[in-house]
Amino acid sequence: MSAAPPLAGLRVVVTRAERQAGGLVAAFAAAGAAVETLPLLEVAAPADPAPLARAAAELRLYDWVVFTSANAVHALLGPAQPLPADAPPGPGASLPPRLRVAAVGAATGAALRGLGVEPALIAAAGEQSAGGLLAALLPHLDCGQRVLLPQAADALPTLREGLLAAGIAAVAVTAYEKRLPPSAPHRAAELFAAPPLGWASFSSPSIVRHFATLFGADWPRRRGELRAASIGPVTTAELRRAGVEPAAEAAGPGDAELVAAVIAAVTGG
């Protein structure tokens, strides 16, 4: 008789954006978990789209464009953005020949390749954060080069400030905004009507903030019920700011690593 899967019967709430949750849902289900979804992030166009459109049309003015998320890739290079007037069709072909592209990690690199763009640099495992990407990128830059940073509206200034301090002309532009989906409060009320909150996965600081917002004034009382699984140090820091010590933290930013961290926490392995 085969052994039960390590998370058999354990409920895990996956809070990723709906279109990005499939891989993690499947990984938790394969480990035996009873998976529920609560999408807490909805990507929307910036309130003022003009700066992003201008950046897309002026890519020839930059030496590098640096992406810190797949969402930024699709916002800048996706079909909704106008191409330069002299560009041939196709996302990859639209990039000026001298422009080099950097990505924060494998998922962002995959988003670029899906649009026909081969990244010149992808931050290695263990460096997949703004600080890690900065360290990986600086040896490839020369003082005076221009770098475009399409980012979320709430992006930390770490990357831009680090580049500016190194003498690099870094230009940040809001590529997208992150909102709480309108359906989230009703869905959360269904999932968490009775204590405890139990296990939930968190893959970004924004999702942590949105989760806490759902409980309003009741958050200080309910947060002690939460078993939070964090994708990495940046998300863990936000959980701690919200008064939650993560029960598990992934060793790397992938779905398998997050599930493995929960298995280790549950089984003591």
C-alpha positions as CSV (number, residue, x, y, z in Angstrom):
1,M,0.0,0.0,0.0
2,S,1.5,3.3,-1.0
3,A,2.1,6.0,1.5
4,A,-0.3,9.0,1.6
5,P,1.1,12.2,0.0
6,P,2.8,14.5,2.5
7,L,0.1,17.2,2.5
8,A,-2.9,14.8,2.4
9,G,-6.0,16.5,3.7
10,L,-4.3,19.9,4.4
11,R,-6.1,22.9,3.1
12,V,-3.9,25.5,1.4
13,V,-5.2,28.8,0.1
14,V,-3.3,30.0,-3.0
15,T,-3.5,33.8,-3.2
16,R,-1.7,34.5,-6.5
17,A,-3.3,36.3,-9.4
18,E,-5.7,34.0,-11.2
19,R,-3.7,33.7,-14.5
20,Q,-0.5,33.0,-12.6
21,A,-1.8,30.5,-10.0
22,G,-2.1,27.3,-12.1
23,G,1.4,25.9,-11.6
24,L,1.3,26.4,-7.8
25,V,-2.2,25.0,-7.5
26,A,-1.1,21.9,-9.4
27,A,2.1,21.5,-7.3
28,F,0.1,21.7,-4.0
29,A,-2.5,19.3,-5.3
30,A,0.2,16.8,-6.4
31,A,1.5,16.9,-2.8
32,G,-2.0,15.9,-1.6
33,A,-3.3,19.3,-0.4
34,A,-6.9,20.4,-0.7
35,V,-6.3,23.6,-2.7
36,E,-8.5,26.7,-2.6
37,T,-7.9,29.8,-4.6
38,L,-8.2,33.4,-3.5
39,P,-6.8,35.7,-6.1
40,L,-5.5,38.8,-4.4
41,L,-3.8,40.6,-7.2
42,E,-5.2,42.0,-10.4
43,V,-2.9,43.7,-12.9
44,A,-4.2,46.9,-14.4
45,A,-2.9,49.5,-16.8
46,P,-1.3,52.6,-15.1
47,A,-3.6,55.5,-14.3
48,D,-1.5,57.6,-16.8
49,P,-0.5,55.4,-19.7
50,A,1.3,58.1,-21.6
51,P,4.8,57.6,-20.0
52,L,4.7,53.8,-20.7
53,A,3.6,54.4,-24.3
54,R,6.4,57.0,-24.8
55,A,9.0,54.6,-23.3
56,A,7.9,51.8,-25.7
57,A,8.2,54.2,-28.7
58,E,11.7,55.4,-27.6
59,L,13.5,52.2,-26.8
60,R,16.2,53.2,-29.3
61,L,17.3,55.8,-26.8
62,Y,18.3,53.2,-24.2
63,D,21.2,50.7,-23.8
64,W,19.4,48.3,-21.5
65,V,15.8,47.6,-20.5
66,V,15.5,45.7,-17.2
67,F,12.5,43.7,-16.2
68,T,11.7,42.7,-12.7
69,S,8.5,40.8,-13.5
70,A,6.6,39.0,-16.3
71,N,3.9,41.6,-15.8
72,A,6.3,44.4,-16.8
73,V,7.4,42.4,-19.9
74,H,3.8,42.1,-21.1
75,A,3.0,45.7,-20.3
76,L,5.9,47.2,-22.2
77,L,6.3,44.7,-25.1
78,G,2.9,43.2,-25.4
79,P,0.6,43.9,-28.4
80,A,-1.2,46.8,-26.7
81,Q,2.0,48.9,-26.9
82,P,2.7,50.9,-30.1
83,L,5.9,49.9,-31.9
84,P,8.5,52.4,-33.1
85,A,7.5,53.8,-36.5
86,D,10.5,52.1,-38.2
87,A,10.1,48.7,-36.5
88,P,9.3,45.6,-38.5
89,P,6.4,43.4,-37.1
90,G,6.9,41.0,-34.2
91,P,7.9,41.8,-30.6
92,G,11.5,40.5,-30.9
93,A,12.1,42.2,-34.2
94,S,10.8,45.5,-32.7
95,L,13.7,46.0,-30.3
96,P,16.6,48.2,-31.5
97,P,19.7,46.1,-32.3
98,R,21.9,47.7,-29.6
99,L,19.3,47.3,-26.8
100,R,20.1,44.6,-24.3
101,V,17.5,43.1,-22.0
102,A,17.9,41.8,-18.4
103,A,15.4,39.8,-16.4
104,V,15.1,39.2,-12.6
105,G,14.6,35.4,-12.9
106,A,13.5,32.5,-15.0
107,A,9.8,33.3,-15.1
108,T,10.5,36.8,-16.4
109,G,13.0,35.4,-18.9
110,A,10.4,32.9,-20.1
111,A,7.9,35.8,-20.6
112,L,10.5,37.6,-22.8
113,R,11.2,34.5,-24.8
114,G,7.5,34.0,-25.3
115,L,7.5,37.4,-27.1
116,G,10.5,36.5,-29.2
117,V,13.1,38.4,-27.0
118,E,16.2,36.6,-25.8
119,P,17.5,38.2,-22.6
120,A,21.2,39.1,-22.4
121,L,21.2,38.5,-18.6
122,I,19.0,36.6,-16.2
123,A,19.7,36.8,-12.5
124,A,20.8,33.5,-11.1
125,A,18.9,31.6,-8.4
126,G,19.5,33.3,-5.1
127,E,19.8,36.7,-6.8
128,Q,16.2,37.0,-7.9
129,S,15.4,40.3,-6.2
130,A,16.0,43.9,-7.0
131,G,19.2,43.9,-5.0
132,G,20.4,40.7,-6.6
133,L,19.6,41.8,-10.1
134,L,21.5,45.1,-9.4
135,A,24.6,43.2,-8.4
136,A,24.4,40.9,-11.4
137,L,23.8,43.8,-13.8
138,L,26.4,46.4,-12.7
139,P,29.4,44.5,-14.1
140,H,27.8,44.7,-17.6
141,L,27.2,48.5,-17.5
142,D,29.3,51.5,-18.3
143,C,29.0,54.9,-16.7
144,G,26.7,57.1,-18.7
145,Q,24.6,54.3,-20.2
146,R,20.8,54.7,-20.1
147,V,18.7,52.0,-18.5
148,L,14.9,51.7,-18.7
149,L,13.1,50.2,-15.7
150,P,9.4,49.4,-16.5
151,Q,8.0,48.6,-13.0
152,A,4.9,48.3,-10.9
153,A,3.5,51.5,-9.5
154,D,4.5,50.4,-5.9
155,A,8.0,49.1,-6.9
156,L,10.7,49.9,-4.3
157,P,13.4,52.3,-5.5
158,T,16.3,49.8,-4.8
159,L,17.2,49.1,-8.4
160,R,16.9,52.7,-9.7
161,E,18.8,54.2,-6.8
162,G,21.6,51.6,-7.1
163,L,22.0,52.3,-10.8
164,L,22.0,56.1,-10.2
165,A,24.6,55.7,-7.5
166,A,26.8,53.8,-10.0
167,G,26.6,56.7,-12.5
168,I,24.0,55.0,-14.7
169,A,21.1,57.1,-16.1
170,A,18.2,54.9,-14.9
171,V,14.7,55.9,-15.9
172,A,11.8,54.3,-14.1
173,V,8.4,54.2,-15.7
174,T,5.1,52.8,-14.3
175,A,4.2,49.8,-16.4
176,Y,1.2,48.5,-14.4
177,E,-0.7,48.8,-11.2
178,K,-1.7,46.0,-8.8
179,R,-5.2,46.1,-7.4
180,L,-7.4,43.9,-5.1
181,P,-9.9,42.0,-7.3
182,P,-13.5,43.1,-6.6
183,S,-14.5,39.5,-5.9
184,A,-11.8,39.0,-3.2
185,P,-13.8,40.2,-0.1
186,H,-16.7,37.8,-0.8
187,R,-14.4,34.9,-1.6
188,A,-12.4,35.5,1.6
189,A,-15.6,35.6,3.7
190,E,-16.5,32.2,2.3
191,L,-13.0,30.7,3.0
192,F,-12.4,32.2,6.4
193,A,-15.8,32.4,8.1
194,A,-14.7,29.9,10.7
195,P,-11.3,29.9,12.4
196,P,-8.5,29.1,11.9
197,L,-7.3,30.8,8.8
198,G,-4.8,27.9,8.3
199,W,-2.3,27.7,5.5
200,A,-2.1,30.3,2.8
201,S,0.7,31.1,0.2
202,F,2.1,34.5,-0.4
203,S,4.2,35.4,-3.4
204,S,4.6,39.2,-3.2
205,P,4.4,42.1,-0.6
206,S,1.3,43.5,-2.4
207,I,-0.6,40.2,-1.8
208,V,0.3,40.3,1.9
209,R,-1.0,43.8,2.2
210,H,-4.2,42.9,0.3
211,F,-4.7,39.8,2.5
212,A,-4.5,41.9,5.7
213,T,-6.8,44.5,4.3
214,L,-9.6,41.9,3.8
215,F,-9.9,41.6,7.6
216,G,-10.0,45.3,8.4
217,A,-10.1,46.0,12.2
218,D,-10.3,42.2,12.8
219,W,-6.8,41.6,11.4
220,P,-4.9,41.8,14.8
221,R,-7.2,39.2,16.2
222,R,-7.2,36.8,13.3
223,R,-3.6,37.0,12.1
224,G,-2.4,34.6,14.8
225,E,-4.5,31.8,13.1
226,L,-2.5,32.2,9.9
227,R,0.1,29.7,8.7
228,A,1.8,31.7,6.0
229,A,4.0,30.2,3.3
230,S,6.3,32.8,1.9
231,I,8.0,32.8,-1.6
232,G,11.1,34.5,-0.3
233,P,12.8,37.1,1.9
234,V,11.1,40.2,0.5
235,T,7.6,38.7,1.0
236,T,8.7,37.4,4.5
237,A,9.7,40.9,5.5
238,E,6.2,42.2,4.5
239,L,4.5,39.4,6.5
240,R,6.5,40.4,9.5
241,R,5.5,44.0,9.1
242,A,1.9,42.7,9.1
243,G,2.6,40.9,12.4
244,V,2.9,37.4,11.0
245,E,5.9,35.1,11.3
246,P,5.9,32.9,8.3
247,A,5.5,29.2,9.0
248,A,7.5,28.3,5.9
249,E,9.7,30.2,3.5
250,A,10.7,28.8,0.1
251,A,14.5,28.2,-0.6
252,G,14.0,29.6,-4.1
253,P,11.3,31.4,-6.1
254,G,9.7,28.4,-7.8
255,D,6.5,26.6,-7.2
256,A,8.3,23.4,-6.2
257,E,10.4,25.2,-3.6
258,L,7.4,26.8,-2.0
259,V,5.6,23.4,-1.8
260,A,8.7,21.8,-0.4
261,A,8.9,24.4,2.3
262,V,5.3,23.7,3.4
263,I,6.0,20.0,3.4
264,A,9.0,20.5,5.6
265,A,7.1,22.6,8.0
266,V,4.2,20.2,8.2
267,T,6.2,17.0,8.4
268,G,9.2,18.3,10.4
269,G,11.5,17.2,7.6
